[in-house]
Amino acid sequence: MARVYNFSAGPSMLPEEVLKEAADEMLDYKGTGMGVMEMSHRSKAFEEIIETAEADLRELMNIPDNYKVLFLQGGASQQFAAIPMNLMKNKVADYIVTGQWAKKAYEEAQKYGKVNKIATSEDKTFSYIPDCSDLPISEDADYVYICHNNTIYGTTFKKLPNTKGKILVADMSSDILSQPVNVEDYGLIYFGVQKNVGPAGVVVVIIREDLITDDVLEGTPTMLKYKTQADAKSLYNTPPAYGIYICGKVFKHLKKLGGLEKMKEINEKKAKILYDFLDSSKLFKGTVVPEDRSLMNVPFVTGDADLDAKFVKEATEAGFVNLKGHRTVGGMRASIYNAMPTEGVEKLVEFMKKFEAENA
Ligand SMILES: Cc1ncc(COP(=O)(O)O)c(C=O)c1O
């Protein structure tokens, strides 16, 4: 078996231990005589799977009791609509646009109310996080929206915006569980799981209880109403059961590794190996201002599109795959999520050094 170092922005690597365990349980989950994919979501066995997954996520993230955890479908993108439909009581929201995903969310929200772009970094290809200490927050804003980690551009919020008392909503699809989060700073956190947690098909919403009401925009589909999902404990209809099962295994795995403080320590050390090299290299250059660099997504360029393509090709042949940058940025991007071993980054840097020497 030859596993590669997969630097994909998502779906991406999962812990090998989790994949092996799932393989062992594929035909017979704990003596039930069936696999989790074949199991009723109303069965005792699945009830235990989803309840344990939620309990482990609550423990990992230290989620207060007045927040609900919902395991939903539709990906992160469906939340671009669900959030305004559920939270826009005044039909006003403020968006901070720091990349393509925030921009998509901002555009979608416009279907439902008055949406203000209160800050953006589009002027410099989203290569930094704007100063959010004193923004023109709308007096009647129902919430302020951010994308906490910008997968495509490799920037991250090191300091949260001053929302002047308004509810903060965050897309954490690409950095969830990479470090501790103070959940109470947010009214709603959501993440598509396919980067740092599990297989595509599950999106998790962590929402403060008082924001779950029947007072949603007219025409909100039953399935998109958080109250429907919260009342039914994420089992209003058939949930993405196998995906939830794998997420649960990843939560257990992270607990075993030492929790989110430990993940932060590992991720900081791991990212530093790559950033230190980029800062010292004569050929490769990081594209993000140092103070806003992501721990998860590291975009870099040589400055020459042909050389970038040569690098991606040779890297792939050497077993470092999916390093091509997003089509809107070009160059390369190494996504180094929780499941990327430190050794993968060390070996990538060795390979980059060799490439630099050969192409000087
Ligand atoms: C930060 C962020 N938000 C949203 C999305 C969209 O996720 P989905 O494909 O689950 O809709 C992505 C996907 O890459 C992302 O990186």
The ligand as a Gaussian input file, in Angstrom:
#p B3LYP/6-31G(d) Opt

LIG

0 1
 C      -14.033000      28.192000       4.185000
 C      -14.945000      27.409000       3.309000
 N      -16.263000      27.650000       3.366000
 C      -17.126000      26.982000       2.582000
 C      -16.704000      26.029000       1.687000
 C      -17.723000      25.305000       0.837000
 O      -17.943000      24.061000       1.374000
 P      -18.987000      23.027000       0.743000
 O      -18.347000      22.462000      -0.471000
 O      -19.179000      22.029000       1.849000
 O      -20.231000      23.757000       0.430000
 C      -15.348000      25.735000       1.610000
 C      -14.902000      24.673000       0.674000
 O      -13.843000      24.530000       0.209000
 C      -14.449000      26.462000       2.414000
 O      -13.132000      26.238000       2.340000

